[in-house]
């Protein structure tokens, strides 16, 4: 993964991150960063019937130590590219945990 910055937005209601999902992966993981700063996430879920969105919410909740209700997909419900709002966690913690999950210091 490159040292490029994540695309993280600090908002009054939480922290927003742009993600791109790679479905049907061997494991759920942070796979890297795209040129535009989007977080690339591999998920084992299939891209059907909301399965991918549910898997994404559960994965991010576990990664950040928040409730799945604190993960809201605010754009891209039917797309592999999504904008996700995270509440009850600050932007610095999101960034630190993303870098740690991606194997960056």
OpenMM code with the backbone's topology and positions (N, CA, C; nanometers):
from openmm import Vec3, app, unit

residues = "UNK UNK UNK UNK UNK UNK UNK UNK UNK UNK UNK UNK UNK UNK UNK UNK UNK UNK UNK UNK UNK UNK UNK UNK UNK UNK UNK UNK UNK UNK UNK UNK UNK UNK UNK UNK UNK UNK UNK UNK UNK UNK UNK UNK UNK UNK UNK UNK UNK UNK UNK UNK UNK UNK UNK UNK UNK UNK UNK UNK UNK UNK UNK UNK UNK UNK UNK UNK UNK UNK UNK UNK UNK UNK UNK UNK UNK UNK UNK UNK UNK UNK UNK UNK UNK UNK UNK UNK UNK UNK UNK UNK UNK UNK UNK UNK UNK UNK UNK UNK UNK UNK UNK UNK UNK".split()
positions = [
    Vec3(0.0843, -0.1178, 0.0000),
    Vec3(0.0000, 0.0000, 0.0000),
    Vec3(0.0885, 0.1237, 0.0000),
    Vec3(0.0481, 0.2242, -0.0726),
    Vec3(0.1259, 0.3471, -0.0790),
    Vec3(0.1082, 0.4289, 0.0478),
    Vec3(0.1898, 0.5332, 0.0608),
    Vec3(0.1794, 0.6222, 0.1757),
    Vec3(0.0788, 0.7336, 0.1517),
    Vec3(-0.0014, 0.7235, 0.0470),
    Vec3(-0.1006, 0.8244, 0.0139),
    Vec3(-0.2005, 0.8378, 0.1279),
    Vec3(-0.2472, 0.9594, 0.1488),
    Vec3(-0.3448, 0.9874, 0.2543),
    Vec3(-0.4788, 0.9206, 0.2231),
    Vec3(-0.5469, 0.8759, 0.3269),
    Vec3(-0.6835, 0.8281, 0.3125),
    Vec3(-0.7730, 0.9486, 0.2863),
    Vec3(-0.8848, 0.9266, 0.2200),
    Vec3(-0.9822, 1.0317, 0.1952),
    Vec3(-1.0806, 1.0311, 0.3121),
    Vec3(-1.0463, 1.1047, 0.4176),
    Vec3(-1.1274, 1.1091, 0.5395),
    Vec3(-1.1828, 1.2495, 0.5582),
    Vec3(-1.3114, 1.2582, 0.5890),
    Vec3(-1.3747, 1.3871, 0.6116),
    Vec3(-1.4264, 1.3935, 0.7542),
    Vec3(-1.3842, 1.4957, 0.8273),
    Vec3(-1.4319, 1.5184, 0.9632),
    Vec3(-1.5591, 1.6013, 0.9533),
    Vec3(-1.6693, 1.5479, 1.0065),
    Vec3(-1.7974, 1.6173, 1.0006),
    Vec3(-1.8562, 1.6256, 1.1409),
    Vec3(-1.9461, 1.7222, 1.1646),
    Vec3(-2.0060, 1.7347, 1.2979),
    Vec3(-2.0757, 1.6072, 1.3451),
    Vec3(-2.1322, 1.5307, 1.2525),
    Vec3(-2.2044, 1.4095, 1.2923),
    Vec3(-2.1165, 1.2848, 1.2917),
    Vec3(-1.9894, 1.2978, 1.2538),
    Vec3(-1.9008, 1.1820, 1.2531),
    Vec3(-1.7881, 1.1973, 1.1527),
    Vec3(-1.7367, 1.0842, 1.1093),
    Vec3(-1.6265, 1.0794, 1.0150),
    Vec3(-1.6729, 1.0062, 0.8906),
    Vec3(-1.6495, 1.0650, 0.7739),
    Vec3(-1.6892, 1.0011, 0.6484),
    Vec3(-1.5649, 0.9513, 0.5751),
    Vec3(-1.5751, 0.8294, 0.5210),
    Vec3(-1.4674, 0.7743, 0.4396),
    Vec3(-1.5258, 0.7223, 0.3090),
    Vec3(-1.4490, 0.7345, 0.2024),
    Vec3(-1.4865, 0.6779, 0.0729),
    Vec3(-1.4237, 0.5391, 0.0645),
    Vec3(-1.5030, 0.4403, 0.0247),
    Vec3(-1.4527, 0.3039, 0.0134),
    Vec3(-1.4883, 0.2452, -0.1225),
    Vec3(-1.4071, 0.1505, -0.1660),
    Vec3(-1.4386, 0.0707, -0.2854),
    Vec3(-1.4290, -0.0746, -0.2435),
    Vec3(-1.5347, -0.1499, -0.2707),
    Vec3(-1.5447, -0.2881, -0.2272),
    Vec3(-1.5034, -0.3824, -0.3397),
    Vec3(-1.4243, -0.4823, -0.3027),
    Vec3(-1.3930, -0.5947, -0.3900),
    Vec3(-1.4646, -0.7149, -0.3282),
    Vec3(-1.5757, -0.7589, -0.3896),
    Vec3(-1.6531, -0.8687, -0.3313),
    Vec3(-1.5909, -1.0054, -0.3613),
    Vec3(-1.6437, -1.1071, -0.2944),
    Vec3(-1.6059, -1.2461, -0.3153),
    Vec3(-1.4570, -1.2707, -0.2914),
    Vec3(-1.4018, -1.2016, -0.1923),
    Vec3(-1.2602, -1.2172, -0.1576),
    Vec3(-1.2423, -1.3381, -0.0659),
    Vec3(-1.1177, -1.3786, -0.0452),
    Vec3(-1.0879, -1.4914, 0.0434),
    Vec3(-1.1035, -1.4536, 0.1901),
    Vec3(-1.0885, -1.3251, 0.2210),
    Vec3(-1.1055, -1.2799, 0.3591),
    Vec3(-1.1479, -1.1327, 0.3574),
    Vec3(-1.2021, -1.0865, 0.4695),
    Vec3(-1.2384, -0.9460, 0.4852),
    Vec3(-1.1140, -0.8713, 0.5304),
    Vec3(-1.0759, -0.7663, 0.4556),
    Vec3(-0.9541, -0.6924, 0.4909),
    Vec3(-0.9482, -0.5568, 0.4227),
    Vec3(-0.8674, -0.4679, 0.4821),
    Vec3(-0.8319, -0.3423, 0.4170),
    Vec3(-0.7227, -0.3789, 0.3170),
    Vec3(-0.7469, -0.3508, 0.1888),
    Vec3(-0.6541, -0.3942, 0.0845),
    Vec3(-0.5603, -0.2846, 0.0377),
    Vec3(-0.5894, -0.1603, 0.0696),
    Vec3(-0.5011, -0.0528, 0.0275),
    Vec3(-0.5744, 0.0765, 0.0018),
    Vec3(-0.5044, 0.1630, -0.0701),
    Vec3(-0.5557, 0.2968, -0.1014),
    Vec3(-0.5473, 0.3182, -0.2517),
    Vec3(-0.6532, 0.3738, -0.3082),
    Vec3(-0.6523, 0.4063, -0.4499),
    Vec3(-0.5930, 0.5454, -0.4691),
    Vec3(-0.5640, 0.5809, -0.5922),
    Vec3(-0.5022, 0.7096, -0.6241),
    Vec3(-0.5799, 0.8284, -0.5693),
    Vec3(-0.7133, 0.8175, -0.5655),
    Vec3(-0.7961, 0.9293, -0.5183),
    Vec3(-0.8165, 0.9291, -0.3668),
    Vec3(-0.7515, 0.8367, -0.2950),
    Vec3(-0.7630, 0.8316, -0.1500),
    Vec3(-0.8737, 0.7408, -0.0988),
    Vec3(-0.9441, 0.6739, -0.1893),
    Vec3(-1.0497, 0.5815, -0.1500),
    Vec3(-0.9890, 0.4581, -0.0834),
    Vec3(-1.0500, 0.4136, 0.0262),
    Vec3(-1.0048, 0.2938, 0.0971),
    Vec3(-1.0582, 0.1713, 0.0227),
    Vec3(-0.9682, 0.0838, -0.0192),
    Vec3(-1.0063, -0.0387, -0.0893),
    Vec3(-1.0236, -0.1491, 0.0146),
    Vec3(-1.1425, -0.2119, 0.0148),
    Vec3(-1.1753, -0.3147, 0.1127),
    Vec3(-1.2177, -0.4416, 0.0395),
    Vec3(-1.1559, -0.5527, 0.0758),
    Vec3(-1.1972, -0.6830, 0.0231),
    Vec3(-1.2935, -0.7457, 0.1227),
    Vec3(-1.4067, -0.7961, 0.0691),
    Vec3(-1.5070, -0.8627, 0.1519),
    Vec3(-1.5412, -0.9986, 0.0922),
    Vec3(-1.5677, -1.0964, 0.1763),
    Vec3(-1.6061, -1.2289, 0.1296),
    Vec3(-1.7487, -1.2303, 0.0743),
    Vec3(-1.8284, -1.1334, 0.1074),
    Vec3(-1.9697, -1.1290, 0.0680),
    Vec3(-1.9867, -1.1120, -0.0822),
    Vec3(-2.1003, -1.1603, -0.1297),
    Vec3(-2.1383, -1.1424, -0.2702),
    Vec3(-2.2099, -1.0087, -0.2856),
    Vec3(-2.2009, -0.9473, -0.4043),
    Vec3(-2.2659, -0.8177, -0.4264),
    Vec3(-2.4138, -0.8307, -0.4635),
    Vec3(-2.4904, -0.8990, -0.3790),
    Vec3(-2.6330, -0.9207, -0.4066),
    Vec3(-2.7179, -0.8920, -0.2845),
    Vec3(-2.8409, -0.8446, -0.3086),
    Vec3(-2.9443, -0.8318, -0.2057),
    Vec3(-2.8983, -0.7660, -0.0760),
    Vec3(-2.8101, -0.6689, -0.0825),
    Vec3(-2.7653, -0.5983, 0.0362),
    Vec3(-2.6632, -0.6740, 0.1203),
    Vec3(-2.6242, -0.7936, 0.0755),
    Vec3(-2.5283, -0.8749, 0.1503),
    Vec3(-2.3947, -0.8021, 0.1675),
    Vec3(-2.3505, -0.7349, 0.0619),
    Vec3(-2.2233, -0.6635, 0.0670),
    Vec3(-2.2307, -0.5456, 0.1640),
    Vec3(-2.3412, -0.4722, 0.1639),
    Vec3(-2.3570, -0.3586, 0.2561),
    Vec3(-2.3578, -0.4051, 0.4017),
    Vec3(-2.4255, -0.5148, 0.4274),
    Vec3(-2.4310, -0.5689, 0.5629),
    Vec3(-2.2919, -0.6148, 0.6072),
    Vec3(-2.2199, -0.6820, 0.5177),
    Vec3(-2.0846, -0.7284, 0.5499),
    Vec3(-1.9919, -0.6099, 0.5739),
    Vec3(-2.0057, -0.5040, 0.4936),
    Vec3(-1.9232, -0.3850, 0.5097),
    Vec3(-1.9489, -0.3203, 0.6456),
    Vec3(-2.0746, -0.3047, 0.6820),
    Vec3(-2.1086, -0.2437, 0.8116),
    Vec3(-2.0509, -0.3249, 0.9268),
    Vec3(-2.0654, -0.4561, 0.9213),
    Vec3(-2.0119, -0.5418, 1.0263),
    Vec3(-1.8600, -0.5372, 1.0326),
    Vec3(-1.7953, -0.5382, 0.9165),
    Vec3(-1.6487, -0.5336, 0.9118),
    Vec3(-1.5962, -0.4032, 0.9705),
    Vec3(-1.6541, -0.2902, 0.9270),
    Vec3(-1.6080, -0.1603, 0.9771),
    Vec3(-1.6386, -0.1429, 1.1259),
    Vec3(-1.7539, -0.1901, 1.1704),
    Vec3(-1.7869, -0.1821, 1.3134),
    Vec3(-1.6832, -0.2584, 1.3952),
    Vec3(-1.6474, -0.3767, 1.3513),
    Vec3(-1.5466, -0.4551, 1.4214),
    Vec3(-1.4100, -0.3900, 1.4181),
    Vec3(-1.3731, -0.3362, 1.3045),
    Vec3(-1.2431, -0.2713, 1.2892),
    Vec3(-1.2303, -0.1506, 1.3815),
    Vec3(-1.3360, -0.0715, 1.3910),
    Vec3(-1.3309, 0.0525, 1.4677),
    Vec3(-1.3838, 0.0381, 1.6108),
    Vec3(-1.4341, -0.0788, 1.6474),
    Vec3(-1.4843, -0.0990, 1.7829),
    Vec3(-1.6094, -0.0186, 1.8116),
    Vec3(-1.6948, -0.0059, 1.7110),
    Vec3(-1.8205, 0.0668, 1.7269),
    Vec3(-1.9359, -0.0274, 1.6933),
    Vec3(-2.0565, 0.0155, 1.7205),
    Vec3(-2.1750, -0.0636, 1.6894),
    Vec3(-2.2033, -0.0591, 1.5388),
    Vec3(-2.2581, -0.1663, 1.4824),
    Vec3(-2.2981, -0.1608, 1.3410),
    Vec3(-2.3965, -0.0471, 1.3114),
    Vec3(-2.4729, -0.0045, 1.4121),
    Vec3(-2.5649, 0.1081, 1.3932),
    Vec3(-2.4895, 0.2403, 1.3776),
    Vec3(-2.3616, 0.2426, 1.4155),
    Vec3(-2.2793, 0.3628, 1.4004),
    Vec3(-2.2119, 0.3699, 1.2639),
    Vec3(-2.2417, 0.2733, 1.1778),
    Vec3(-2.1877, 0.2700, 1.0415),
    Vec3(-2.3051, 0.2912, 0.9465),
    Vec3(-2.3028, 0.4013, 0.8738),
    Vec3(-2.4122, 0.4321, 0.7809),
    Vec3(-2.3564, 0.4546, 0.6408),
    Vec3(-2.4077, 0.3794, 0.5457),
    Vec3(-2.3699, 0.3998, 0.4057),
    Vec3(-2.4583, 0.5118, 0.3537),
    Vec3(-2.3976, 0.6276, 0.3285),
    Vec3(-2.4772, 0.7444, 0.2910),
    Vec3(-2.4808, 0.7673, 0.1403),
    Vec3(-2.3983, 0.6965, 0.0655),
    Vec3(-2.4031, 0.7036, -0.0808),
    Vec3(-2.3461, 0.5742, -0.1367),
    Vec3(-2.4042, 0.5272, -0.2467),
    Vec3(-2.3530, 0.4094, -0.3147),
    Vec3(-2.4097, 0.2778, -0.2653),
    Vec3(-2.5332, 0.2775, -0.2174),
    Vec3(-2.5926, 0.1534, -0.1660),
    Vec3(-2.5896, 0.0397, -0.2673),
    Vec3(-2.6062, 0.0706, -0.3947),
    Vec3(-2.6091, -0.0318, -0.4994),
    Vec3(-2.4813, -0.0340, -0.5823),
    Vec3(-2.3747, 0.0212, -0.5273),
    Vec3(-2.2489, 0.0333, -0.6002),
    Vec3(-2.1357, -0.0264, -0.5181),
    Vec3(-2.0250, -0.0542, -0.5832),
    Vec3(-1.9061, -0.1002, -0.5109),
    Vec3(-1.8302, 0.0171, -0.4504),
    Vec3(-1.8554, 0.1374, -0.5016),
    Vec3(-1.7971, 0.2591, -0.4427),
    Vec3(-1.9017, 0.3196, -0.3508),
    Vec3(-1.8607, 0.3484, -0.2280),
    Vec3(-1.9554, 0.3956, -0.1275),
    Vec3(-1.8955, 0.5084, -0.0452),
    Vec3(-1.9814, 0.5898, 0.0103),
    Vec3(-1.9424, 0.6892, 0.1092),
    Vec3(-2.0041, 0.6430, 0.2405),
    Vec3(-1.9185, 0.6265, 0.3424),
    Vec3(-1.9622, 0.5691, 0.4694),
    Vec3(-1.9412, 0.6704, 0.5810),
    Vec3(-2.0453, 0.6917, 0.6616),
    Vec3(-2.0375, 0.7792, 0.7783),
    Vec3(-2.0215, 0.6927, 0.9023),
    Vec3(-1.9227, 0.7273, 0.9832),
    Vec3(-1.8948, 0.6564, 1.1084),
    Vec3(-1.9214, 0.7523, 1.2237),
    Vec3(-2.0045, 0.7118, 1.3191),
    Vec3(-2.0309, 0.7959, 1.4349),
    Vec3(-1.9736, 0.7290, 1.5597),
    Vec3(-1.9595, 0.8072, 1.6642),
    Vec3(-1.9035, 0.7619, 1.7924),
    Vec3(-1.7578, 0.7190, 1.7813),
    Vec3(-1.6863, 0.7792, 1.6886),
    Vec3(-1.5418, 0.7601, 1.6766),
    Vec3(-1.4855, 0.8855, 1.6102),
    Vec3(-1.3713, 0.9332, 1.6607),
    Vec3(-1.3147, 1.0556, 1.6041),
    Vec3(-1.2273, 1.0248, 1.4815),
    Vec3(-1.2042, 1.1267, 1.4022),
    Vec3(-1.1305, 1.1132, 1.2774),
    Vec3(-0.9889, 1.0609, 1.2991),
    Vec3(-0.9209, 1.1071, 1.4030),
    Vec3(-0.7844, 1.0613, 1.4300),
    Vec3(-0.7818, 0.9116, 1.4582),
    Vec3(-0.8802, 0.8614, 1.5303),
    Vec3(-0.8875, 0.7184, 1.5591),
    Vec3(-0.9159, 0.6379, 1.4329),
    Vec3(-1.0043, 0.6888, 1.3487),
    Vec3(-1.0336, 0.6211, 1.2214),
    Vec3(-0.9062, 0.6089, 1.1394),
    Vec3(-0.8342, 0.7190, 1.1264),
    Vec3(-0.7113, 0.7181, 1.0476),
    Vec3(-0.6083, 0.6215, 1.1065),
    Vec3(-0.5884, 0.6263, 1.2368),
    Vec3(-0.4914, 0.5386, 1.3031),
    Vec3(-0.5264, 0.3917, 1.2828),
    Vec3(-0.6536, 0.3565, 1.3005),
    Vec3(-0.6969, 0.2177, 1.2864),
    Vec3(-0.6900, 0.1706, 1.1420),
    Vec3(-0.7207, 0.2593, 1.0474),
    Vec3(-0.7087, 0.2218, 0.9059),
    Vec3(-0.5646, 0.1926, 0.8683),
    Vec3(-0.4741, 0.2804, 0.9106),
    Vec3(-0.3319, 0.2562, 0.8820),
    Vec3(-0.2839, 0.1271, 0.9469),
    Vec3(-0.3253, 0.1005, 1.0701),
    Vec3(-0.2844, -0.0207, 1.1389),
    Vec3(-0.3384, -0.1449, 1.0651),
    Vec3(-0.4634, -0.1401, 1.0225),
    Vec3(-0.5248, -0.2531, 0.9516),
    Vec3(-0.4601, -0.2761, 0.8156),
    Vec3(-0.4079, -0.1689, 0.7566),
    Vec3(-0.3453, -0.1792, 0.6246),
    Vec3(-0.1965, -0.2114, 0.6359),
    Vec3(-0.1470, -0.2246, 0.7599),
    Vec3(-0.0066, -0.2570, 0.7793),
    Vec3(0.0870, -0.1383, 0.7702),
    Vec3(0.0345, -0.0182, 0.7878),
    Vec3(0.1136, 0.1045, 0.7857),
    Vec3(0.1348, 0.1523, 0.9276),
    Vec3(0.2487, 0.2165, 0.9526),
    Vec3(0.2761, 0.2710, 1.0857),
    Vec3(0.2047, 0.4013, 1.1060),
] * unit.nanometer
topology = app.Topology()
chain = topology.addChain("A")
for resn in residues:
    res = topology.addResidue(resn, chain)
    for name in ("N", "CA", "C"):
        topology.addAtom(name, app.Element.getBySymbol(name[0]), res)
